[in-house]
Every structure is written in structure tokens, then in C-alpha cells.
Amino acid sequence: MFKVDMRFFYDVLYVVCTFILIQNVLGHSVRNPATEYAARLEQVVIHPQSRTTSVKGQLDITIGVPGHGPVLLQLEPNREIFVQDTYIEYLNGTNPQPLNAERERVFRGEVLVNSSSNAWHSAGRARIYLVQGGTSPLIEGAFTLFDQQYHVNLVTQTNSSHPHMEISASGDSTSTLSHNTVFPRQSTEDNTCSRPRRVALIGLATDCSYRAAFSSTDELRRGLISMVNTASEVYERTWNISLAIRNITISDESCPETPPRDTAWNAACSSGNLDWRLQEFAAWRRWHYDPNAYWTLMTNCPTGNVVGVSIVGGLCTSYSGANVVARTSNQWQVFAHETGHMFGATHDCDSQTCSTSNGDCCPLSSSTCDAGGQYIMNPSSTSYQTSFSPCTVGQVCSLLRSGRVESDCLVHSNNTGPTISGPSTPAGECGNGIVEDGEECDCVAVTVADLDAAKVVRIAAH
């Protein structure tokens, strides 16, 4: 007789099943950066009372935005971005290290503009990582100003060891989403479906191709934290759910010639496409026991214009709570999109899906199918998508409240335990799948095709 390695047997069985599911129900995400301009950011001033700030204090920063003049970022520490036991581990066998939250100066807050009456008024939201304080500050992050998205990145020239800041603006969102079409049920915390605030703990892993794209692990770590910090803002104002990093797993920058069986996803781009990488990563996540809501693999190996792939409805499930995000200029939006799939969200309807009869997409309204590429769950990712459609808002609320998507791993801000509770059914027409005036979520029987079968979708880039 011979002994059977049962873990090996289940690994093989799981990979085969995942492969079948992925082939049958996979969808993609594509990119379309559509950047208007990028310019060197020179005018950044930390107000004197904030120059000695730590992660415990308020931070006021004035930025000179091209075309707008000075704007004020009024920030406070984002204390929900980490948990008490957040740690970093390495695939090379180095002992895991606790992440020093005191060192990570991560902020969130408002964008203010000065009116003709010399008073400051709110004009947007900001998520900022303070890389360097003092009189010569360096920041990374994103902010909105009058519905336009701006990104601030650190850039180091090849002939210089000193980075500088570069600001870029996405395409004008008002061309497809006017002020009159901003839906209040999306934009205020008072109208969210999760009370009190819930937190989704997440794990982030980087493969060798992604690690090689950064000059240091510090730069990589900052980028990941900034990505989650920015994406979390959308979830907080939409569903009152924040995203918190519990694990960061970092690989070496050199890809192994023969990756170990249990980390086969850590391989060169030539080893397989994004579908294959998700298949291997989901198998790894299956044996990575933790309380995380889901895991994201960061890679620098897009498949053509496909930059993301995810299992739909995998929240709080170890066997399907995984997705893959490729490195892009609008990375936080791709990450937010794939996270939406974790919560059970399907793609917004576009001209192509509207012409089919399966109905497996989110329409703009009860009378209009094509959502026009305005929102984060559009099949193609663009840098001006900064909110979720009313259909997606209702879909996710319904899935969480009905239990069709697991949510028992979501915790309170103080980690005291999970529950999603909500008020009684509000006024308004409930059941058409769209969050309308008077509704906080929509009690439709959501047309998500067999979440129990681990549906998988992709996002692409133009």
C-alpha cells in the first residue's frame, strides 16, 4: 500500500474545480486612464501648526492646483487603515514583522477652497500619505476637487536620487456625470446600509513582477497603503464599510525559476495569464487560514488590456475570497472594482451587455440600460470613475442583508464583532434593483448568477 498526501490531493482537486469555475464564469476588467495632464507639483505647504504633527494630530496642507489656485487639505489620521496586529511577511522565509502604524502617516479629510468672502468651503475629499513632513513636504495620494479626480505621485528621475511630486488629473467627470446626477444615497454616510461602521480586513500579496517595479520595499509598502486608503473612502461613503490592511506578503524582486507548489502564483509573466494567476492564488488563499474578508494579489503582469480578475461574492470565504489586480496608473480604482466583486457586485451595463438578453449587469436606471461608463463597476476602468452606481449600491446592500454574500467576518472599528443591521424598509419603490429617492437599499432578488458557484469576472483597460 502507499500513503496518500491528503493535502496534495485536496490541492489538486481544488485547483481543478477552480479552473472549471474560472473558465465558465470569469469576467475581466480593462483600463482606460484618460489622463488630462500631468505636471510637477511645487506649491505644497504644511501649515506651521501641523509641521510637527504625528499620526495622532490634524494635518493642514495647502496645495497649488493648476487652474484652481491654492486649495486646503484639512486632514486627520485614518485610524481604521490598520488593525492592532497588522504585519508584513516575506516569501523568502524572513520572520514576519509587525507593521509600525506610528510610522505610517496616513490621512483622510476634506478639500477646501477659498471663496470671494475669504471663507473656506468644502469642495471635495482627500486621502493622503505624508512621506516627508517639515518645510519641504512630500505627499502621495488622491483627492477630488469639484468632482474631478487628482492624483499625486512621487517621481524620481534617473539622474537624481531626490523624488519630486507630480500631480495628474483624470478626464472631466462632469462630461458624463453632472452635478444634477449625483445620487445622494451614494454620497452620505447617513444613507448607507451598514450601521454602525463595519471594517473588512484584507490581505495583500505581491508577486515578483510587482516587487520588481519598485525601488524598495518601503516604496512598495507606501503604494499599497495609499491604494487601500483611497479606495476605502468610496466604501465608507457608500456602504459605511471601511477597508483595513491586516497582512502584507512581499516576494523577492527576482522571479524563481521553479516556484514552490504552494506559491505557484509568484512566477514570471510568461508563466500564465491573469486567470491562471487567480487560480493559483485562490488555491494558496484556501490554505492561508485567517479572519480576512479577502486577499488581493498585486502583479505587474496584465493580460493584454485586462488588468483585474476576481471571484464574485467571495467575501468572508476562504475558498473564494481572492482577486488579482495588475499595476496601472489608476490602480486604486481597479482595486476598488475588484473589491466590489468580492461584495457580490456585477458589472454595470454597457452598450455590449445591454444588447444581450441574460440581464447579468447593473442598469443605469429602471428605464435606461447603459450606465455610460460613469461608475467604478464599469467593465472598462477609467481614472474618472470615483463612485458606484445606484444599482450597485442596492445590489450590494441586498446581498449583504439577505446573507447571499457572507458578511460575518466584517468587524466593528474597535474589533468587537460583526453584524449588519439596518432600519425598517424605507419609503420608495423597492424591488427594481435601483437605489432611488427614499430607499437605502433595494430588496430585489439580485440577478447574480450563482454566487455559490464562485462566479469570476474580469476588468479591462482601453
C-alpha positions as CSV (number, residue, x, y, z in Angstrom):
1,M,0.0,0.0,0.0
2,F,1.0,3.6,-0.4
3,K,0.2,6.6,1.6
4,V,-1.8,9.5,0.1
5,D,-0.8,13.1,0.9
6,M,-4.3,14.3,1.6
7,R,-3.4,18.0,1.4
8,F,-1.8,17.4,-2.0
9,F,-5.0,15.5,-3.1
10,Y,-7.2,18.4,-2.0
11,D,-4.9,20.9,-3.5
12,V,-5.2,19.2,-6.9
13,L,-9.0,18.8,-6.5
14,Y,-9.3,22.5,-5.6
15,V,-7.2,23.7,-8.5
16,V,-9.2,21.6,-10.9
17,C,-12.5,22.8,-9.6
18,T,-11.3,26.4,-9.5
19,F,-10.1,26.1,-13.1
20,I,-13.5,24.8,-14.2
21,L,-15.3,27.6,-12.4
22,I,-13.0,30.3,-13.8
23,Q,-13.4,29.0,-17.3
24,N,-17.2,29.0,-17.1
25,V,-17.9,32.3,-15.2
26,L,-14.8,34.5,-15.5
27,G,-15.1,38.2,-16.4
28,H,-12.4,40.8,-16.9
29,S,-11.6,44.4,-16.2
30,V,-9.8,46.7,-18.7
31,R,-8.2,50.1,-18.3
32,N,-8.6,53.5,-19.9
33,P,-6.5,56.0,-17.9
34,A,-7.8,59.1,-19.9
35,T,-5.4,61.5,-18.1
36,E,-5.8,65.1,-19.0
37,Y,-2.4,66.3,-17.9
38,A,0.5,65.7,-15.5
39,A,2.6,68.4,-14.1
40,R,5.3,68.9,-11.4
41,L,3.7,69.8,-8.1
42,E,5.8,72.6,-6.5
43,Q,3.4,74.5,-4.2
44,V,2.9,72.3,-1.2
45,V,3.0,73.9,2.2
46,I,2.2,72.3,5.6
47,H,0.8,74.9,7.9
48,P,3.1,75.8,10.8
49,Q,0.9,74.3,13.5
50,S,1.0,71.0,11.6
51,R,4.7,70.7,10.8
52,T,5.5,68.6,13.9
53,T,2.4,66.5,13.5
54,S,2.4,62.8,14.2
55,V,-0.2,60.2,13.2
56,K,-2.2,61.4,16.2
57,G,-2.8,65.0,15.1
58,Q,-4.6,67.0,12.5
59,L,-2.7,68.0,9.3
60,D,-3.4,71.1,7.2
61,I,-1.7,71.3,3.8
62,T,-2.1,73.9,1.1
63,I,-1.6,72.8,-2.5
64,G,-1.4,74.9,-5.6
65,V,-3.6,73.1,-8.1
66,P,-3.2,74.1,-11.7
67,G,-6.2,76.0,-12.9
68,H,-7.7,76.4,-9.4
69,G,-5.1,78.2,-7.3
70,P,-4.5,77.2,-3.7
71,V,-6.7,74.6,-2.0
72,L,-6.6,73.4,1.6
73,L,-6.4,69.8,2.6
74,Q,-7.8,69.5,6.1
75,L,-6.8,66.1,7.2
76,E,-7.0,63.7,10.2
77,P,-5.3,60.4,10.8
78,N,-7.0,57.4,9.3
79,R,-7.0,55.1,12.3
80,E,-9.1,52.4,10.5
81,I,-6.5,51.6,7.8
82,F,-4.7,49.1,10.1
83,V,-5.6,46.7,12.9
84,Q,-3.6,46.1,16.1
85,D,-1.9,43.0,14.7
86,T,-1.2,44.2,11.1
87,Y,2.0,42.5,10.0
88,I,4.3,42.1,7.0
89,E,5.7,38.7,5.9
90,Y,8.1,37.7,3.2
91,L,8.1,34.7,0.9
92,N,11.9,34.3,1.3
93,G,11.4,33.0,4.8
94,T,12.2,36.1,6.8
95,N,10.3,36.2,10.0
96,P,7.1,38.2,9.9
97,Q,7.3,41.8,11.2
98,P,4.6,43.8,12.8
99,L,3.7,46.9,10.8
100,N,4.6,50.0,12.8
101,A,1.4,52.0,12.4
102,E,3.0,55.0,14.1
103,R,5.4,55.3,11.2
104,E,2.7,55.2,8.5
105,R,1.4,58.7,8.3
106,V,-1.9,58.0,6.6
107,F,-4.6,60.7,6.5
108,R,-8.1,61.4,5.3
109,G,-10.2,64.5,5.2
110,E,-11.7,67.4,3.2
111,V,-10.6,69.6,0.3
112,L,-11.5,73.3,1.0
113,V,-11.4,76.3,-1.4
114,N,-11.3,79.9,-0.5
115,S,-14.4,81.9,-1.7
116,S,-14.6,85.6,-2.6
117,S,-15.7,86.3,1.0
118,N,-12.4,84.8,2.2
119,A,-14.1,81.8,3.8
120,W,-13.1,78.2,3.2
121,H,-15.8,75.9,1.7
122,S,-15.8,72.2,1.2
123,A,-15.1,71.2,-2.4
124,G,-14.1,67.5,-2.2
125,R,-12.4,64.7,-0.3
126,A,-8.8,63.7,0.2
127,R,-6.7,60.6,1.0
128,I,-3.1,61.4,1.6
129,Y,0.1,59.6,2.7
130,L,2.6,62.0,4.2
131,V,6.0,60.7,3.1
132,Q,8.0,63.6,4.4
133,G,7.0,66.5,6.7
134,G,8.6,69.8,7.6
135,T,9.2,72.7,5.3
136,S,9.9,70.5,2.2
137,P,7.0,68.1,2.4
138,L,6.4,65.1,0.1
139,I,2.9,63.6,-0.2
140,E,1.2,60.8,-2.1
141,G,-2.5,60.1,-2.6
142,A,-5.6,61.3,-4.3
143,F,-8.3,64.0,-3.9
144,T,-11.4,65.2,-5.6
145,L,-12.0,68.9,-6.4
146,F,-15.4,69.8,-7.8
147,D,-16.0,66.2,-8.9
148,Q,-12.6,65.9,-10.7
149,Q,-10.1,63.4,-9.6
150,Y,-6.4,64.3,-8.9
151,H,-3.5,62.0,-8.2
152,V,-0.3,63.0,-6.5
153,N,2.6,60.6,-7.1
154,L,6.3,60.7,-6.2
155,V,8.6,60.5,-9.2
156,T,12.4,60.0,-9.1
157,Q,14.4,61.0,-12.2
158,T,17.1,58.5,-13.4
159,N,19.8,61.2,-12.8
160,S,18.5,62.2,-9.4
161,S,18.2,60.5,-6.0
162,H,15.6,63.0,-4.8
163,P,12.0,62.4,-5.7
164,H,9.6,65.2,-6.6
165,M,5.8,65.3,-6.7
166,E,3.7,65.1,-9.8
167,I,0.0,65.9,-10.0
168,S,-2.3,64.5,-12.7
169,A,-5.9,65.0,-13.3
170,S,-8.4,62.5,-14.8
171,G,-10.8,63.3,-17.5
172,D,-13.5,65.7,-16.5
173,S,-16.2,63.6,-14.9
174,T,-18.8,66.3,-15.4
175,S,-18.9,65.4,-19.1
176,T,-20.6,62.1,-18.2
177,L,-21.9,62.8,-14.7
178,S,-23.2,66.3,-14.0
179,H,-23.8,67.8,-10.6
180,N,-27.5,67.1,-11.1
181,T,-27.0,63.4,-11.4
182,V,-25.0,62.9,-8.2
183,F,-27.2,60.4,-6.2
184,P,-27.5,61.4,-2.5
185,R,-28.0,57.8,-1.4
186,Q,-24.4,57.2,-2.5
187,S,-22.7,60.2,-1.1
188,T,-23.7,60.5,2.5
189,E,-22.9,58.2,5.4
190,D,-26.4,58.7,6.9
191,N,-27.9,56.8,3.9
192,T,-25.7,53.7,4.0
193,C,-26.8,50.1,4.6
194,S,-24.3,49.3,7.3
195,R,-24.8,50.8,10.8
196,P,-22.6,51.0,12.7
197,R,-19.4,51.3,10.7
198,R,-18.0,47.9,9.6
199,V,-14.5,47.0,8.7
200,A,-13.3,44.5,6.1
201,L,-9.9,43.1,7.0
202,I,-7.8,42.4,3.9
203,G,-4.6,40.7,2.9
204,L,-2.3,41.9,0.2
205,A,0.3,39.8,-1.6
206,T,2.8,40.9,-4.2
207,D,4.4,38.7,-6.8
208,C,7.9,39.1,-8.1
209,S,6.9,41.1,-11.1
210,Y,5.2,43.7,-8.9
211,R,8.0,43.9,-6.4
212,A,10.5,44.5,-9.3
213,A,8.5,47.6,-10.3
214,F,9.6,49.4,-7.1
215,S,13.0,50.6,-6.0
216,S,12.4,49.4,-2.4
217,T,10.0,47.6,-0.2
218,D,9.3,50.9,1.6
219,E,8.1,52.4,-1.7
220,L,6.0,49.4,-2.4
221,R,4.5,49.4,1.1
222,R,3.6,53.1,0.8
223,G,1.9,52.5,-2.5
224,L,-0.2,49.6,-1.2
225,I,-1.3,51.6,1.8
226,S,-2.1,54.6,-0.2
227,M,-4.1,52.4,-2.6
228,V,-6.3,50.9,0.1
229,N,-6.6,54.3,1.9
230,T,-8.0,55.9,-1.3
231,A,-10.3,53.0,-2.2
232,S,-11.7,52.8,1.3
233,E,-13.1,56.3,1.0
234,V,-15.6,55.2,-1.6
235,Y,-16.7,52.2,0.5
236,E,-17.1,54.4,3.6
237,R,-19.3,57.0,2.0
238,T,-21.3,54.4,0.0
239,W,-21.9,51.5,2.4
240,N,-20.3,52.7,5.7
241,I,-17.7,49.9,5.3
242,S,-14.0,50.7,5.6
243,L,-11.1,48.6,4.3
244,A,-8.2,47.8,6.7
245,I,-4.9,46.1,6.0
246,R,-4.2,43.1,8.2
247,N,-1.4,41.3,6.2
248,I,1.1,42.3,3.5
249,T,3.0,39.5,1.9
250,I,6.0,40.6,-0.1
251,S,8.0,38.5,-2.6
252,D,11.6,39.0,-3.8
253,E,12.0,41.0,-7.0
254,S,13.7,38.1,-8.8
255,C,11.2,35.6,-10.0
256,P,12.1,32.0,-9.1
257,E,12.9,29.6,-12.0
258,T,10.7,27.0,-10.4
259,P,8.2,28.5,-7.9
260,P,7.2,26.3,-5.0
261,R,4.0,24.4,-5.4
262,D,2.2,26.3,-2.7
263,T,3.1,29.8,-4.1
264,A,3.0,29.0,-7.8
265,W,1.4,32.4,-8.4
266,N,4.8,34.0,-7.6
267,A,6.1,33.5,-11.1
268,A,7.3,35.4,-14.2
269,C,4.7,36.9,-16.5
270,S,5.4,34.2,-19.1
271,S,4.1,31.5,-16.7
272,G,0.5,32.3,-17.3
273,N,-2.3,34.8,-17.7
274,L,-4.3,36.6,-15.1
275,D,-6.9,33.7,-15.0
276,W,-4.1,31.2,-14.2
277,R,-2.6,33.6,-11.6
278,L,-6.0,33.9,-9.9
279,Q,-6.4,30.1,-10.0
280,E,-3.1,29.6,-8.2
281,F,-3.6,32.4,-5.8
282,A,-7.1,31.2,-4.8
283,A,-5.6,27.8,-4.1
284,W,-3.0,29.4,-1.8
285,R,-5.6,31.5,-0.1
286,R,-7.6,28.4,0.6
287,W,-4.9,27.1,3.0
288,H,-4.0,30.6,4.4
289,Y,-6.2,30.5,7.5
290,D,-7.0,34.0,8.8
291,P,-10.1,36.2,9.6
292,N,-9.6,38.3,6.5
293,A,-12.6,39.2,4.3
294,Y,-10.5,38.6,1.2
295,W,-7.0,38.6,-0.3
296,T,-5.7,40.6,-3.3
297,L,-2.7,39.6,-5.3
298,M,-0.8,42.6,-6.9
299,T,1.0,41.8,-10.1
300,N,2.7,43.6,-13.0
301,C,1.6,41.0,-15.5
302,P,-1.6,42.2,-17.2
303,T,-3.1,40.0,-19.9
304,G,-3.4,42.3,-22.9
305,N,-5.6,45.1,-21.7
306,V,-7.0,43.0,-18.9
307,V,-5.9,44.4,-15.5
308,G,-8.0,42.7,-13.0
309,V,-9.9,39.4,-12.3
310,S,-12.0,38.4,-9.3
311,I,-14.3,35.8,-7.9
312,V,-17.7,37.4,-7.4
313,G,-19.3,37.1,-3.9
314,G,-16.1,35.7,-2.3
315,L,-16.3,37.9,0.8
316,C,-15.6,36.2,4.1
317,T,-15.0,32.8,2.4
318,S,-11.5,31.2,2.4
319,Y,-12.2,29.1,-0.7
320,S,-13.2,32.1,-3.0
321,G,-12.2,35.3,-1.3
322,A,-9.4,36.2,-3.8
323,N,-8.8,38.6,-6.7
324,V,-5.8,39.8,-8.8
325,V,-5.0,43.4,-9.6
326,A,-2.4,44.5,-12.1
327,R,-0.3,47.6,-11.7
328,T,-1.8,50.6,-13.5
329,S,-1.8,54.4,-13.3
330,N,-5.3,54.2,-11.8
331,Q,-4.6,51.3,-9.6
332,W,-6.9,52.2,-6.7
333,Q,-9.9,52.2,-9.0
334,V,-9.1,48.8,-10.3
335,F,-8.6,47.6,-6.7
336,A,-12.0,49.2,-5.7
337,H,-13.6,47.5,-8.7
338,E,-12.3,44.0,-7.8
339,T,-13.2,44.6,-4.2
340,G,-16.8,45.4,-5.4
341,H,-16.9,41.9,-6.9
342,M,-15.9,40.5,-3.5
343,F,-19.1,42.1,-2.2
344,G,-21.1,40.5,-4.9
345,A,-21.4,43.4,-7.3
346,T,-21.7,42.6,-11.0
347,H,-20.5,44.9,-13.8
348,D,-22.5,48.0,-14.8
349,C,-24.4,47.6,-18.1
350,D,-22.7,49.0,-21.2
351,S,-23.8,49.0,-24.8
352,Q,-22.5,45.5,-25.4
353,T,-24.2,43.8,-22.4
354,C,-27.4,45.8,-23.0
355,S,-27.7,44.1,-26.3
356,T,-27.7,40.7,-24.8
357,S,-30.6,39.0,-23.0
358,N,-29.0,37.5,-20.0
359,G,-29.5,40.6,-17.8
360,D,-26.5,39.9,-15.7
361,C,-25.4,43.5,-15.3
362,C,-26.5,46.7,-13.4
363,P,-28.5,49.1,-15.5
364,L,-28.3,52.9,-15.1
365,S,-32.0,53.1,-14.0
366,S,-35.3,51.2,-14.3
367,S,-35.8,52.8,-17.7
368,T,-32.2,53.1,-19.1
369,C,-29.9,50.1,-19.5
370,D,-26.5,51.6,-20.5
371,A,-24.7,53.2,-17.5
372,G,-22.4,55.1,-19.8
373,G,-19.1,54.0,-18.2
374,Q,-19.6,56.5,-15.4
375,Y,-19.1,54.3,-12.4
376,I,-16.4,52.1,-10.8
377,M,-18.1,48.8,-11.7
378,N,-18.0,49.6,-15.5
379,P,-16.3,46.7,-17.3
380,S,-13.6,49.1,-18.5
381,S,-11.7,51.0,-15.8
382,T,-11.0,54.8,-16.2
383,S,-9.4,57.3,-13.9
384,Y,-12.6,59.4,-13.6
385,Q,-14.7,56.6,-12.1
386,T,-15.0,57.6,-8.4
387,S,-18.4,56.3,-7.3
388,F,-20.7,53.3,-7.5
389,S,-23.9,53.3,-9.5
390,P,-27.3,53.4,-7.7
391,C,-27.8,49.8,-9.0
392,T,-24.6,48.6,-7.5
393,V,-25.4,50.3,-4.1
394,G,-28.7,48.5,-4.0
395,Q,-27.3,45.2,-5.2
396,V,-24.6,45.0,-2.5
397,C,-26.9,46.1,0.3
398,S,-29.4,43.4,-0.7
399,L,-26.8,40.7,-0.9
400,L,-25.4,41.6,2.5
401,R,-28.7,41.9,4.2
402,S,-30.1,38.7,2.7
403,G,-27.0,36.7,3.5
404,R,-26.4,35.7,-0.1
405,V,-22.9,37.2,0.4
406,E,-21.2,36.3,3.7
407,S,-20.5,39.2,6.0
408,D,-19.8,37.6,9.3
409,C,-16.1,38.4,9.1
410,L,-16.8,42.2,9.0
411,V,-15.9,43.7,12.3
412,H,-16.6,46.9,14.2
413,S,-14.0,49.7,14.2
414,N,-13.0,48.5,17.7
415,N,-12.9,44.9,16.5
416,T,-15.7,43.9,18.9
417,G,-17.7,41.8,16.4
418,P,-19.8,41.6,13.3
419,T,-23.4,42.3,12.4
420,I,-25.1,44.2,9.6
421,S,-28.2,45.9,10.8
422,G,-30.4,48.4,9.2
423,P,-33.6,50.3,9.6
424,S,-37.1,49.2,8.6
425,T,-38.0,49.2,4.9
426,P,-38.0,52.9,3.8
427,A,-40.4,54.6,1.5
428,G,-39.9,54.3,-2.2
429,E,-40.4,51.5,-4.8
430,C,-38.5,48.5,-3.5
431,G,-37.6,45.7,-5.8
432,N,-36.5,47.2,-9.1
433,G,-32.8,46.8,-8.3
434,I,-32.0,50.6,-8.3
435,V,-31.5,52.8,-5.2
436,E,-34.0,55.6,-5.7
437,D,-35.1,58.6,-3.6
438,G,-36.5,57.3,-0.3
439,E,-34.6,54.0,-0.5
440,E,-31.4,53.0,1.3
441,C,-31.1,49.7,-0.4
442,D,-33.2,47.7,-2.9
443,C,-34.8,44.4,-1.9
444,V,-34.7,42.9,-5.4
445,A,-33.9,39.3,-5.9
446,V,-30.5,40.1,-7.3
447,T,-29.6,38.5,-10.6
448,V,-26.1,37.5,-9.6
449,A,-25.6,34.2,-11.4
450,D,-24.9,31.5,-8.9
451,L,-22.7,33.2,-6.3
452,D,-22.3,29.8,-4.6
453,A,-20.5,28.6,-7.7
454,A,-17.9,31.3,-7.2
455,K,-18.6,33.4,-10.3
456,V,-15.5,35.2,-11.6
457,V,-15.2,38.4,-13.6
458,R,-12.5,40.5,-15.2
459,I,-11.9,44.2,-15.7
460,A,-10.2,45.5,-18.8
461,A,-8.5,48.7,-19.9
462,H,-8.9,50.6,-23.1
